[in-house]
């Protein structure tokens, strides 16, 4: 007769439970990869336990593997089709991977099943914010507030929405409320620092960056942003210390090398800058920025071919960065590579149709190519976006002057001079328009007083002085 104790010791379900318990312990410690390995063993021994599929989904979320997490949640949902927590987890992950319509559909289904399930409103704030439907995000916030008025995550999420809309003051208020409700909320001081920075309130921004790093001294994302903040306020040595500190924690990160290269470039240590930019690319070949800087260095060294190659490569990685594309177009123009410059500007407009600088430089490229009518169109679009764009006003005045339209030239150069009275080019053009206007008035005066018998005389082969 088989011994019962032997059967129990070899019970696969008990082994599965042990693997699951080990997975939970590792998850709590933050060792997500090992947690996933143990929960996989548990599932192999007992694939019918839907809770373990849900737990695996959580661990996969923690390592950023959202697609596989969704599949695990779906398996868990097969056993419990109306489980709100599982449905909510799937909807959150659909938001993370950009499947917003699917996320909204699931959130609405949760609302139908249980209108008092607050997370389906709280998390929908994020989805609508990602969709740039800010009014709907605000509506979800107020709906969630009716169920749970003290939810810190709701205040955090609506703070993110307000921040993206540029309402930094209200974002700060929401995040301050988060700090009151949940002082240990991840990165809350970091977010407040970013909002103060965006407002130009640098002393408060610095204070909250320091608060964040006192609580989380190894938070490399906060250290990186603090370094960028210090760069902006021109505290280069302090910024350098922050970027080097990141490398002490993780030398594989490419961004610190890039920004250390920026500091070296600013200090005219071009050899060191080139080494650091190349190191950044070695760490991450797809990183935006280093090739642009290397192109600038090569152009300074007189190597236009290499500069051009770097810029062409950079354009492939920054094809959705409107400002970077304009900067590259400027350098292509400097090298007389007008076709590449034009392509960069058109890509910039595709990425951001309200980029006034892209339209201005398209106008400039057409002007120097002699396409004055097209140049006028691009400059006019620039002024639609920014009526005070003095350089566009100046160039439009120059075109009007070249085309003999003195009234337009005068009007535009007068406006430009009002905004930039010390600009030498504008002042020079202003003097030209005044001169040509004076000549035009004199000519008009003289023509009105020509002797009658001369007004209709045109001698063959000879140009008359008056029109």
ZATI-68412 format. One record per residue (C-alpha): residue number from 1; residue in three letters; y negated, x negated, z negated. Coordinates in nm, 3 decimals, m for minus. Layout:
BEGIN
 seq type       Y       X       Z
 NUM  ALA       Y       X       Z
...
***
This chain:
BEGIN
 seq type       Y       X       Z
   1  UNK   0.000   0.000   0.000
   2  UNK  m0.342  m0.138   0.101
   3  UNK  m0.560  m0.249  m0.189
   4  UNK  m0.866  m0.020  m0.224
   5  UNK  m1.087  m0.306  m0.347
   6  UNK  m1.005  m0.512  m0.034
   7  UNK  m1.099  m0.216   0.187
   8  UNK  m1.430  m0.177  m0.001
   9  UNK  m1.510  m0.548   0.027
  10  UNK  m1.463  m0.529   0.405
  11  UNK  m1.653  m0.201   0.443
  12  UNK  m1.890  m0.245   0.742
  13  UNK  m2.127   0.019   0.606
  14  UNK  m2.177  m0.179   0.286
  15  UNK  m2.240  m0.494   0.491
  16  UNK  m2.492  m0.300   0.696
  17  UNK  m2.673  m0.193   0.380
  18  UNK  m2.686  m0.554   0.261
  19  UNK  m2.834  m0.666   0.594
  20  UNK  m3.090  m0.384   0.576
  21  UNK  m3.190  m0.476   0.221
  22  UNK  m3.237  m0.838   0.324
  23  UNK  m3.448  m0.719   0.619
  24  UNK  m3.675  m0.518   0.384
  25  UNK  m3.726  m0.820   0.156
  26  UNK  m3.815  m1.044   0.449
  27  UNK  m4.051  m0.778   0.588
  28  UNK  m4.237  m0.761   0.254
  29  UNK  m4.274  m1.140   0.261
  30  UNK  m4.419  m1.127   0.611
  31  UNK  m4.123  m1.297   0.776
  32  UNK  m4.099  m1.039   1.052
  33  UNK  m3.883  m1.233   1.298
  34  UNK  m3.607  m1.286   1.040
  35  UNK  m3.648  m0.927   0.925
  36  UNK  m3.582  m0.808   1.281
  37  UNK  m3.273  m1.031   1.303
  38  UNK  m3.124  m0.879   0.986
  39  UNK  m3.207  m0.519   1.077
  40  UNK  m3.040  m0.582   1.414
  41  UNK  m2.722  m0.683   1.229
  42  UNK  m2.743  m0.367   1.020
  43  UNK  m2.782  m0.151   1.332
  44  UNK  m2.484  m0.320   1.500
  45  UNK  m2.269  m0.227   1.201
  46  UNK  m2.411   0.126   1.174
  47  UNK  m2.604   0.233   1.485
  48  UNK  m2.632   0.594   1.364
  49  UNK  m2.879   0.519   1.084
  50  UNK  m3.207   0.642   1.236
  51  UNK  m3.413   0.502   0.948
  52  UNK  m3.319   0.148   1.046
  53  UNK  m3.441   0.205   1.401
  54  UNK  m3.771   0.324   1.253
  55  UNK  m3.787   0.016   1.028
  56  UNK  m3.714  m0.211   1.322
  57  UNK  m4.000  m0.043   1.507
  58  UNK  m4.235  m0.130   1.219
  59  UNK  m4.122  m0.494   1.224
  60  UNK  m4.166  m0.511   1.603
  61  UNK  m4.517  m0.370   1.563
  62  UNK  m4.593  m0.649   1.317
  63  UNK  m4.517  m0.914   1.581
  64  UNK  m4.707  m0.726   1.852
  65  UNK  m4.400  m0.614   2.048
  66  UNK  m4.521  m0.258   2.094
  67  UNK  m4.309  m0.166   2.398
  68  UNK  m3.982  m0.242   2.218
  69  UNK  m4.113  m0.074   1.903
  70  UNK  m4.167   0.248   2.100
  71  UNK  m3.805   0.239   2.217
  72  UNK  m3.681   0.202   1.857
  73  UNK  m3.901   0.491   1.742
  74  UNK  m3.763   0.705   2.025
  75  UNK  m3.406   0.636   1.908
  76  UNK  m3.507   0.733   1.554
  77  UNK  m3.670   1.048   1.690
  78  UNK  m3.348   1.158   1.862
  79  UNK  m3.191   1.211   1.518
  80  UNK  m3.506   1.377   1.375
  81  UNK  m3.698   1.531   1.667
  82  UNK  m3.981   1.671   1.451
  83  UNK  m4.034   1.372   1.223
  84  UNK  m4.412   1.344   1.206
  85  UNK  m4.422   0.983   1.085
  86  UNK  m4.211   0.866   1.378
  87  UNK  m4.413   1.068   1.629
  88  UNK  m4.733   0.925   1.481
  89  UNK  m4.597   0.569   1.511
  90  UNK  m4.514   0.625   1.880
  91  UNK  m4.860   0.769   1.950
  92  UNK  m5.028   0.473   1.777
  93  UNK  m4.827   0.228   1.989
  94  UNK  m4.906   0.418   2.308
  95  UNK  m5.272   0.368   2.217
  96  UNK  m5.211  m0.003   2.164
  97  UNK  m5.061  m0.049   2.511
  98  UNK  m5.325   0.168   2.681
  99  UNK  m5.120   0.482   2.748
 100  UNK  m5.392   0.702   2.606
 101  UNK  m5.287   1.030   2.767
 102  UNK  m4.937   1.000   2.622
 103  UNK  m5.082   0.917   2.281
 104  UNK  m5.313   1.220   2.286
 105  UNK  m5.026   1.443   2.395
 106  UNK  m4.813   1.335   2.097
 107  UNK  m5.102   1.359   1.849
 108  UNK  m5.169   1.716   1.969
 109  UNK  m4.800   1.800   1.931
 110  UNK  m4.811   1.671   1.572
 111  UNK  m5.119   1.883   1.508
 112  UNK  m4.933   2.188   1.642
 113  UNK  m4.636   2.119   1.414
 114  UNK  m4.847   2.050   1.106
 115  UNK  m5.229   2.090   1.126
 116  UNK  m5.261   1.928   0.782
 117  UNK  m5.102   1.598   0.883
 118  UNK  m5.413   1.382   0.842
 119  UNK  m5.292   1.062   1.022
 120  UNK  m5.281   1.246   1.355
 121  UNK  m5.659   1.287   1.335
 122  UNK  m5.730   0.952   1.170
 123  UNK  m5.542   0.756   1.436
 124  UNK  m5.680   0.968   1.718
 125  UNK  m6.024   0.825   1.632
 126  UNK  m5.894   0.493   1.771
 127  UNK  m5.747   0.652   2.084
 128  UNK  m6.065   0.837   2.176
 129  UNK  m6.273   0.526   2.098
 130  UNK  m6.057   0.322   2.338
 131  UNK  m6.114   0.595   2.598
 132  UNK  m6.491   0.575   2.528
 133  UNK  m6.488   0.943   2.433
 134  UNK  m6.702   0.882   2.127
 135  UNK  m6.789   1.244   2.056
 136  UNK  m6.421   1.331   2.038
 137  UNK  m6.364   1.034   1.808
 138  UNK  m6.634   1.169   1.577
 139  UNK  m6.476   1.515   1.588
 140  UNK  m6.141   1.368   1.481
 141  UNK  m6.316   1.191   1.194
 142  UNK  m6.461   1.516   1.061
 143  UNK  m6.131   1.698   1.103
 144  UNK  m5.955   1.424   0.906
 145  UNK  m6.227   1.440   0.639
 146  UNK  m6.150   1.807   0.575
 147  UNK  m5.795   1.710   0.480
 148  UNK  m5.852   1.372   0.312
 149  UNK  m6.223   1.298   0.245
 150  UNK  m6.150   0.959   0.087
 151  UNK  m5.934   0.800   0.356
 152  UNK  m6.050   0.437   0.398
 153  UNK  m5.878   0.406   0.736
 154  UNK  m6.083   0.697   0.874
 155  UNK  m6.406   0.525   0.772
 156  UNK  m6.279   0.197   0.915
 157  UNK  m6.186   0.356   1.249
 158  UNK  m6.510   0.550   1.291
 159  UNK  m6.697   0.232   1.194
 160  UNK  m6.528   0.057   1.488
 161  UNK  m6.633   0.344   1.716
 162  UNK  m6.995   0.323   1.601
 163  UNK  m6.994  m0.056   1.638
 164  UNK  m6.879  m0.030   2.000
 165  UNK  m7.159   0.218   2.066
 166  UNK  m7.410  m0.032   1.930
 167  UNK  m7.491   0.172   1.619
 168  UNK  m7.450  m0.126   1.388
 169  UNK  m7.640   0.026   1.096
 170  UNK  m7.407   0.326   1.072
 171  UNK  m7.105   0.101   1.128
 172  UNK  m7.209  m0.105   0.826
 173  UNK  m7.240   0.211   0.616
 174  UNK  m6.889   0.322   0.712
 175  UNK  m6.740  m0.020   0.641
 176  UNK  m6.923  m0.043   0.310
 177  UNK  m6.755   0.286   0.221
 178  UNK  m6.418   0.131   0.312
 179  UNK  m6.494  m0.159   0.077
 180  UNK  m6.565   0.091  m0.202
 181  UNK  m6.249   0.293  m0.145
 182  UNK  m6.018  m0.001  m0.075
 183  UNK  m6.168  m0.339  m0.171
 184  UNK  m5.860  m0.522  m0.041
 185  UNK  m5.872  m0.359   0.303
 186  UNK  m5.786  m0.632   0.559
 187  UNK  m6.089  m0.808   0.710
 188  UNK  m6.343  m0.551   0.588
 189  UNK  m6.598  m0.817   0.489
 190  UNK  m6.537  m0.980   0.827
 191  UNK  m6.626  m0.657   1.008
 192  UNK  m6.939  m0.610   0.798
 193  UNK  m7.040  m0.968   0.880
 194  UNK  m6.998  m0.898   1.253
 195  UNK  m7.217  m0.588   1.229
 196  UNK  m7.493  m0.771   1.043
 197  UNK  m7.470  m1.053   1.298
 198  UNK  m7.510  m0.802   1.581
 199  UNK  m7.820  m0.663   1.407
 200  UNK  m7.968  m1.012   1.382
 201  UNK  m7.950  m1.003   1.002
 202  UNK  m7.820  m1.355   0.979
 203  UNK  m7.847  m1.412   0.605
 204  UNK  m7.635  m1.105   0.528
 205  UNK  m7.391  m1.196   0.806
 206  UNK  m7.341  m1.540   0.655
 207  UNK  m7.292  m1.389   0.309
 208  UNK  m7.015  m1.157   0.427
 209  UNK  m6.843  m1.424   0.634
 210  UNK  m6.827  m1.634   0.317
 211  UNK  m6.696  m1.338   0.116
 212  UNK  m6.417  m1.288   0.368
 213  UNK  m6.315  m1.653   0.367
 214  UNK  m6.317  m1.670  m0.012
 215  UNK  m6.059  m1.392  m0.014
 216  UNK  m5.867  m1.514   0.293
 217  UNK  m5.937  m1.886   0.343
 218  UNK  m5.666  m1.919   0.609
 219  UNK  m5.785  m1.628   0.827
 220  UNK  m5.837  m1.823   1.148
 221  UNK  m5.990  m1.530   1.338
 222  UNK  m6.263  m1.497   1.072
 223  UNK  m6.315  m1.876   1.067
 224  UNK  m6.348  m1.876   1.448
 225  UNK  m6.609  m1.600   1.445
 226  UNK  m6.797  m1.770   1.163
 227  UNK  m6.799  m2.086   1.374
 228  UNK  m6.941  m1.894   1.672
 229  UNK  m7.204  m1.741   1.443
 230  UNK  m7.304  m2.088   1.328
 231  UNK  m7.322  m2.203   1.690
 232  UNK  m7.560  m1.919   1.770
 233  UNK  m7.797  m2.011   1.488
 234  UNK  m7.776  m2.376   1.601
 235  UNK  m7.598  m2.513   1.294
 236  UNK  m7.374  m2.732   1.504
 237  UNK  m7.226  m2.955   1.236
 238  UNK  m7.130  m2.656   1.019
 239  UNK  m6.973  m2.488   1.325
 240  UNK  m6.785  m2.809   1.406
 241  UNK  m6.639  m2.811   1.054
 242  UNK  m6.511  m2.454   1.099
 243  UNK  m6.342  m2.528   1.432
 244  UNK  m6.176  m2.839   1.289
 245  UNK  m6.056  m2.636   0.990
 246  UNK  m5.878  m2.394   1.226
 247  UNK  m5.695  m2.690   1.383
 248  UNK  m5.582  m2.797   1.036
 249  UNK  m5.406  m2.461   1.003
 250  UNK  m5.282  m2.444   1.362
 251  UNK  m5.340  m2.725   1.611
 252  UNK  m5.192  m2.518   1.895
 253  UNK  m5.492  m2.285   1.917
 254  UNK  m5.700  m2.360   2.229
 255  UNK  m6.031  m2.196   2.130
 256  UNK  m6.139  m2.457   1.871
 257  UNK  m6.098  m2.735   2.127
 258  UNK  m6.314  m2.543   2.372
 259  UNK  m6.596  m2.484   2.123
 260  UNK  m6.577  m2.840   1.993
 261  UNK  m6.617  m2.936   2.359
 262  UNK  m6.926  m2.713   2.373
 263  UNK  m7.075  m2.898   2.076
 264  UNK  m6.997  m3.236   2.234
 265  UNK  m7.154  m3.113   2.561
 266  UNK  m7.465  m3.000   2.371
 267  UNK  m7.485  m3.346   2.210
 268  UNK  m7.462  m3.511   2.555
 269  UNK  m7.125  m3.665   2.467
 270  UNK  m6.989  m3.570   2.806
 271  UNK  m6.677  m3.788   2.794
 272  UNK  m6.565  m3.630   2.466
 273  UNK  m6.654  m3.286   2.599
 274  UNK  m6.437  m3.338   2.907
 275  UNK  m6.141  m3.448   2.693
 276  UNK  m6.175  m3.144   2.467
 277  UNK  m6.205  m2.898   2.757
 278  UNK  m5.892  m3.045   2.916
 279  UNK  m5.707  m3.022   2.582
 280  UNK  m5.804  m2.655   2.556
 281  UNK  m5.651  m2.597   2.900
 282  UNK  m5.335  m2.784   2.800
 283  UNK  m5.299  m2.548   2.502
 284  UNK  m5.360  m2.238   2.715
 285  UNK  m5.380  m2.270   3.091
 286  UNK  m5.518  m1.915   3.121
 287  UNK  m5.809  m1.967   2.880
 288  UNK  m6.143  m1.857   3.018
 289  UNK  m6.431  m2.101   3.002
 290  UNK  m6.310  m2.462   3.017
 291  UNK  m6.296  m2.478   3.396
 292  UNK  m6.654  m2.354   3.420
 293  UNK  m6.770  m2.630   3.186
 294  UNK  m6.561  m2.890   3.368
 295  UNK  m6.721  m2.773   3.693
 296  UNK  m7.064  m2.829   3.539
 297  UNK  m6.963  m3.178   3.427
 298  UNK  m6.828  m3.264   3.773
 299  UNK  m7.146  m3.134   3.935
 300  UNK  m7.352  m3.355   3.701
 301  UNK  m7.134  m3.648   3.811
 302  UNK  m7.202  m3.563   4.176
 303  UNK  m6.844  m3.456   4.250
 304  UNK  m6.916  m3.124   4.425
 305  UNK  m6.564  m3.089   4.566
 306  UNK  m6.403  m3.104   4.221
 307  UNK  m6.672  m2.878   4.076
 308  UNK  m6.602  m2.625   4.350
 309  UNK  m6.226  m2.636   4.284
 310  UNK  m6.278  m2.577   3.911
 311  UNK  m6.508  m2.283   3.979
 312  UNK  m6.270  m2.120   4.225
 313  UNK  m5.990  m2.149   3.967
 314  UNK  m6.216  m2.010   3.690
 315  UNK  m6.305  m1.708   3.904
 316  UNK  m5.936  m1.610   3.910
 317  UNK  m5.921  m1.598   3.530
 318  UNK  m6.263  m1.443   3.468
 319  UNK  m6.257  m1.179   3.744
 320  UNK  m6.338  m0.904   3.491
 321  UNK  m6.609  m1.092   3.298
 322  UNK  m6.937  m0.981   3.454
 323  UNK  m7.161  m1.236   3.283
 324  UNK  m6.927  m1.528   3.351
 325  UNK  m6.911  m1.433   3.718
 326  UNK  m7.291  m1.433   3.742
 327  UNK  m7.299  m1.778   3.581
 328  UNK  m7.042  m1.904   3.832
 329  UNK  m7.238  m1.750   4.118
 330  UNK  m7.545  m1.942   4.000
 331  UNK  m7.352  m2.270   4.012
 332  UNK  m7.202  m2.188   4.354
 333  UNK  m7.559  m2.123   4.475
 334  UNK  m7.667  m2.457   4.335
 335  UNK  m7.395  m2.617   4.552
 336  UNK  m7.501  m2.407   4.858
 337  UNK  m7.163  m2.229   4.849
 338  UNK  m7.324  m1.894   4.923
 339  UNK  m7.009  m1.707   5.028
 340  UNK  m6.832  m1.786   4.700
 341  UNK  m7.150  m1.698   4.510
 342  UNK  m7.167  m1.360   4.683
 343  UNK  m6.801  m1.287   4.608
 344  UNK  m6.855  m1.365   4.239
 345  UNK  m7.157  m1.133   4.226
 346  UNK  m6.971  m0.848   4.395
 347  UNK  m6.683  m0.890   4.149
 348  UNK  m6.937  m0.886   3.867
 349  UNK  m7.075  m0.553   3.988
 350  UNK  m6.721  m0.414   4.017
 351  UNK  m6.671  m0.508   3.653
 352  UNK  m7.013  m0.386   3.538
 353  UNK  m7.218  m0.176   3.784
 354  UNK  m7.518  m0.199   3.551
 355  UNK  m7.542  m0.578   3.557
 356  UNK  m7.905  m0.636   3.660
 357  UNK  m7.857  m1.012   3.699
 358  UNK  m7.581  m0.963   3.957
 359  UNK  m7.807  m0.743   4.170
 360  UNK  m8.096  m0.987   4.128
 361  UNK  m7.893  m1.285   4.252
 362  UNK  m7.755  m1.084   4.544
 363  UNK  m8.119  m1.018   4.633
 364  UNK  m8.199  m1.386   4.597
 365  UNK  m7.906  m1.492   4.819
 366  UNK  m8.013  m1.248   5.088
 367  UNK  m8.376  m1.361   5.062
 368  UNK  m8.294  m1.730   5.112
 369  UNK  m8.067  m1.630   5.402
 370  UNK  m8.356  m1.444   5.567
 371  UNK  m8.206  m1.095   5.518
 372  UNK  m8.528  m0.955   5.373
 373  UNK  m8.443  m0.586   5.400
 374  UNK  m8.112  m0.632   5.218
 375  UNK  m8.287  m0.850   4.963
 376  UNK  m8.538  m0.573   4.901
 377  UNK  m8.257  m0.325   4.841
 378  UNK  m8.089  m0.549   4.581
 379  UNK  m8.417  m0.630   4.410
 380  UNK  m8.504  m0.259   4.398
 381  UNK  m8.169  m0.189   4.232
 382  UNK  m8.249  m0.464   3.981
 383  UNK  m8.575  m0.290   3.897
 384  UNK  m8.397   0.046   3.859
 385  UNK  m8.186  m0.115   3.587
 386  UNK  m8.478  m0.310   3.437
 387  UNK  m8.830  m0.212   3.550
 388  UNK  m8.969  m0.518   3.371
 389  UNK  m8.755  m0.775   3.555
 390  UNK  m9.039  m1.013   3.633
 391  UNK  m8.848  m1.242   3.867
 392  UNK  m8.738  m0.949   4.083
 393  UNK  m9.099  m0.822   4.088
 394  UNK  m9.218  m1.169   4.189
 395  UNK  m8.963  m1.202   4.470
 396  UNK  m9.030  m0.850   4.597
 397  UNK  m9.398  m0.936   4.607
 398  UNK  m9.318  m1.250   4.810
 399  UNK  m9.111  m1.043   5.055
 400  UNK  m9.385  m0.782   5.085
 401  UNK  m9.635  m1.062   5.150
 402  UNK  m9.406  m1.214   5.416
 403  UNK  m9.373  m0.873   5.582
 404  UNK  m9.749  m0.815   5.571
 405  UNK  m9.739  m0.534   5.315
 406  UNK m10.028  m0.651   5.098
 407  UNK m10.062  m0.335   4.888
 408  UNK  m9.699  m0.357   4.775
 409  UNK  m9.731  m0.729   4.714
 410  UNK m10.040  m0.679   4.500
 411  UNK  m9.885  m0.399   4.296
 412  UNK  m9.567  m0.592   4.221
 413  UNK  m9.727  m0.925   4.144
 414  UNK  m9.978  m0.757   3.911
 415  UNK  m9.691  m0.598   3.718
 416  UNK  m9.505  m0.929   3.703
 417  UNK  m9.815  m1.110   3.582
 418  UNK  m9.860  m0.854   3.304
 419  UNK  m9.513  m0.935   3.168
 420  UNK  m9.527  m1.314   3.226
 421  UNK  m9.892  m1.420   3.241
 422  UNK  m9.808  m1.791   3.200
 423  UNK  m9.544  m1.809   3.477
 424  UNK  m9.670  m2.071   3.726
 425  UNK  m9.482  m1.927   4.025
 426  UNK  m9.614  m1.579   3.957
 427  UNK  m9.968  m1.712   3.914
 428  UNK  m9.938  m1.906   4.242
 429  UNK  m9.814  m1.598   4.426
 430  UNK m10.092  m1.393   4.267
 431  UNK m10.350  m1.633   4.411
 432  UNK m10.189  m1.604   4.756
 433  UNK m10.194  m1.225   4.748
 434  UNK m10.559  m1.234   4.640
 435  UNK m10.640  m1.474   4.925
 436  UNK m10.460  m1.270   5.190
 437  UNK m10.613  m0.950   5.057
 438  UNK m10.960  m1.105   5.084
 439  UNK m10.886  m1.222   5.441
 440  UNK m10.753  m0.879   5.531
 441  UNK m11.065  m0.710   5.398
 442  UNK m11.288  m0.953   5.588
 443  UNK m11.095  m0.893   5.910
 444  UNK m11.119  m0.520   5.860
 445  UNK m11.494  m0.547   5.799
 446  UNK m11.550  m0.757   6.112
 447  UNK m11.339  m0.534   6.333
 448  UNK m11.544  m0.233   6.227
 449  UNK m11.861  m0.407   6.345
 450  UNK m11.743  m0.536   6.685
 451  UNK m11.980  m0.459   6.973
 452  UNK m11.862  m0.144   7.148
 453  UNK m11.837  m0.310   7.489
 454  UNK m11.590  m0.568   7.349
 455  UNK m11.357  m0.326   7.176
 456  UNK m11.157  m0.233   7.485
 457  UNK m11.172  m0.565   7.674
 458  UNK m10.842  m0.760   7.704
 459  UNK m10.855  m1.060   7.938
 460  UNK m10.525  m1.147   8.107
 461  UNK m10.336  m1.437   7.944
 462  UNK m10.570  m1.466   7.654
 463  UNK m10.522  m1.340   7.296
 464  UNK m10.823  m1.183   7.137
 465  UNK m10.915  m1.272   6.781
 466  UNK m10.950  m0.915   6.665
 467  UNK m10.678  m0.649   6.675
***
